[in-house]
Amino acid sequence: MIDLNNRNFKIIAGSLFVLGLAWQQIEATRLGYEVERARHEERILRGRIGAVQIQLETSLSPAQLALQAKAMGMIQCDPASLRVLGGPDAGRGQETFLGRLFSRSLKSPLST
């Protein structure tokens, strides 16, 4: 049996307790560094996301699209040749193509 009053037992138990506290402190420090490294990586990734969003908004701007279209040889069409499929006047007096299409697709096959 282990004698709880034995001097060697007390030294071993005290040493194990101190080692446990030291290990806990080392782990806390390691986890702290890991959290800071993750925060730093998050800041870098947020910066990259912001840069990509700015680049996307710039590339999709009307002026930039017009320059790209002109570089590809596209020309502006005559406004009279455009056909409007929807808008503020759609549905007044004359049913649009999309309205007819959706009204047919929404009808149930059992109701015909």
Phi, psi and omega in degrees: 000160179268128178271112183293344179268355181294135182296319180296321179296319179295321179294315180295315180296318178296319179296316179296322178296315179294319177297322177296317177296319179296316179298318180298319179293319179296316179296319179297319178294315179299315179294326176298316177296321180295320178295317179295322177295320178293321177296319178297317179296322178298317178299319179296315182293322176297322176296318178295320179298316178299318180295319179292321178296318178297317179297319179295314180296323179292317183288337180262007179291148181303320180296317180293320178296322178295319177296318180294320179296319179295322179295331179275356178092010178284148177236160180283137182275165178287128181302335180290338181273357179279145176241123183271124180267339181205171180148193184295330181267358181291137178090354178265110176081318186232131181279138181276165180299314181295323178297317178295319181297313181291325180293327176289320184286337181276343179289137180281146180295337181280342184274353179273000000 
